[in-house]
Amino acid sequence: MNETIQPQPPITHGSWWRAATIVCLLLMAIATATGVSMYEQFKAQINHLQTKLQDTAQIKYIAVLLDDNHAPAMLVTLDPQDAALQIQRLNSVAEGREDSMQLWALPANGKPRSLGVLGSAGKTLRLAANINILDDVPQLAISVESKGGAAESSGPRLPYLFKGAVVQKAL
């Protein structure tokens, strides 16, 4: 038996290059798909955080009004995003049936300016306010007035029940 061995064709570099090219194209396709996916996730996270930031109160001014014993009685904050003053009672002092508590801005120059009557005995109250209402006000105060509050032109009728400094929060 005479078998002839056929020589194997030589392995050329062309087949290696073809295989390497296919592998590289697959890797590039996977990298592109991964990059696009990561970009979409990043956009979704940014949208989520922007929505969360819009829903978070952005306090511009804060004041803690103290009673005669220098104990905290009221916390007043201004959220320019909502254009509202938020007043939180920190003690149990409440006005009588025929009285109202009234919030006053005490500008450095000029007479007291009414910011509103606290119409509820609740722990937290909101008063609509211009976002620049406290720009020139170093102090806030609360007085007890006849039911419905005092006219701004006459000013408060009794000494202030609570008083405190206004602090502008760093932005």
Residue pairs with C-beta under 8 A, 6 or more apart in sequence:
54 81
57 77
57 79
57 81
57 82
58 79
58 80
58 81
59 77
59 78
59 79
59 169
60 78
60 79
60 80
60 131
60 134
60 168
60 169
60 171
61 76
61 77
61 78
61 134
61 166
61 167
61 168
61 169
62 75
62 76
62 77
62 78
62 166
62 167
62 169
63 75
63 76
63 77
63 139
63 140
63 164
63 165
63 166
63 167
64 72
64 74
64 75
64 76
64 90
64 164
65 72
65 73
65 74
65 75
65 76
65 140
65 141
65 142
65 162
65 163
65 164
66 72
66 73
66 162
66 163
66 164
67 73
67 91
67 93
67 161
67 162
71 91
72 90
72 91
73 89
73 90
73 91
73 93
73 142
73 161
73 162
74 87
74 88
74 89
74 90
74 142
74 162
74 164
75 87
75 88
75 90
76 85
76 86
76 87
76 88
76 103
76 140
76 164
77 85
77 86
78 84
78 85
78 86
78 129
78 131
78 133
78 134
79 86
80 131
83 128
83 129
83 130
83 131
84 126
84 127
84 128
84 129
85 103
85 115
85 116
85 126
85 127
85 128
85 129
85 133
86 124
86 125
86 126
87 103
87 118
87 124
87 125
87 126
87 127
88 123
88 124
88 125
89 122
89 123
89 124
93 161
94 121
95 101
95 118
95 121
95 144
96 144
97 147
98 146
98 147
99 144
99 145
99 146
99 147
100 117
100 118
100 119
100 144
100 145
100 146
100 147
100 148
100 149
101 117
101 118
101 142
101 143
101 144
101 145
101 161
102 114
102 116
102 117
102 118
102 142
102 143
102 144
102 145
102 149
102 150
102 156
103 114
103 115
103 116
103 117
103 118
103 127
103 140
103 141
103 142
104 112
104 113
104 114
104 115
104 140
104 141
104 142
104 143
104 156
104 160
105 112
105 113
105 114
105 115
105 133
105 134
105 137
105 139
105 140
106 112
106 137
106 138
106 139
106 140
106 141
106 163
107 113
107 136
107 137
107 138
108 136
108 137
108 138
111 155
112 141
112 155
112 156
113 137
113 152
114 149
114 150
114 152
115 127
115 129
115 133
115 140
116 127
116 128
116 129
116 149
117 145
117 148
117 149
118 125
118 127
118 142
119 125
134 140
134 166
134 168
137 166
138 165
138 166
139 163
139 164
139 165
139 166
140 163
140 164
140 166
141 156
141 160
141 161
141 162
141 163
141 164
142 160
142 161
142 162
142 163
143 150
143 156
143 157
143 158
143 159
143 160
143 161
144 158
144 161
145 156
145 157
145 158
146 157
150 156
150 157
